[in-house]
Amino acid sequence: MHCNCLFIDVGDATRNKAIFDSLNGKRDEIEQKTGTLEWERLDQRRASRISLVRPNTTIDDTVTRAEEIRVWIVQALLKMRAVFGPLLNTVV
């Protein structure tokens, strides 16, 4: 499995969870632009995480599908940045 992750950690657990909750409140809108995401609030930790996961991929695929995986990772990173960048400016 390969993924691009957005870690939410501004140094304060309460603020991190508030930011996560704010983004999660826009989940449908966000996932219309990114596809299905994994939303991990991680209540026992300070940070939270939101991930875009590439299905049907294992670490063994990196040898035979390296270029395809690299292209996916870059495209996914740019998509995450385009979607979350403006949103983070409004919630941080």
C-alpha positions in Angstrom: 0.0 0.0 0.0 1.3 3.4 -0.9 -0.2 6.6 0.4 0.1 10.4 0.8 -0.6 11.6 4.3 -1.6 14.9 5.7 -0.4 15.1 9.3 -2.2 17.6 11.5 0.2 18.8 14.2 0.4 22.4 15.2 2.0 21.4 18.6 -1.2 21.3 20.6 -3.5 18.3 20.8 -6.7 20.3 21.3 -6.0 22.5 18.3 -5.0 19.5 16.2 -8.3 17.7 17.0 -10.3 20.9 16.3 -8.6 21.3 12.9 -9.2 17.6 12.1 -12.9 17.9 13.2 -13.3 21.0 11.0 -11.9 19.3 8.0 -13.9 16.1 8.7 -17.0 18.3 8.7 -16.2 19.0 5.0 -15.5 15.4 4.3 -18.0 14.9 1.5 -16.8 18.1 -0.3 -13.2 17.1 0.1 -13.6 13.5 -1.0 -15.5 14.6 -4.2 -12.1 16.2 -5.2 -9.7 13.6 -3.8 -11.5 10.3 -3.8 -11.9 8.3 -0.7 -9.6 9.1 2.2 -8.6 7.4 5.4 -9.6 9.8 8.3 -7.6 9.0 11.5 -8.3 11.3 14.4 -5.8 9.3 16.6 -7.4 10.3 19.9 -4.6 8.8 21.9 -2.0 10.9 20.2 -1.3 14.6 19.7 -1.5 14.6 15.9 -4.2 13.4 13.5 -3.8 12.0 10.0 -5.7 12.0 6.7 -4.4 9.7 4.0 -5.0 9.1 0.3 -4.2 5.4 -0.2 -3.3 3.7 -3.5 -5.2 0.4 -3.4 -3.9 -3.0 -4.6 -0.3 -2.1 -4.1 2.3 -3.8 -2.0 6.0 -3.0 -1.2 6.9 -5.8 -3.6 5.3 -3.8 -6.5 7.9 -1.1 -6.1 10.4 -3.1 -8.2 8.1 -3.9 -11.1 5.8 -0.8 -11.0 8.2 1.8 -9.7 7.5 4.5 -12.4 3.7 4.0 -12.2 3.8 4.3 -8.4 6.0 7.4 -8.6 3.6 9.1 -11.0 0.7 8.2 -8.7 2.5 9.6 -5.6 3.3 12.9 -7.3 -0.2 13.3 -8.7 -1.8 12.4 -5.3 0.5 14.9 -3.5 -0.4 17.7 -5.9 -4.1 16.8 -5.5 -3.9 16.8 -1.7 -2.1 20.1 -1.7 -4.6 21.7 -4.1 -7.5 20.5 -1.9 -6.2 20.9 1.6 -4.0 24.0 1.1 -6.8 26.5 0.9 -8.8 24.7 3.6 -6.0 24.7 6.1 -5.5 28.5 5.6 -9.1 28.9 7.0 -8.9 26.5 9.9 -5.4 27.0 11.4 
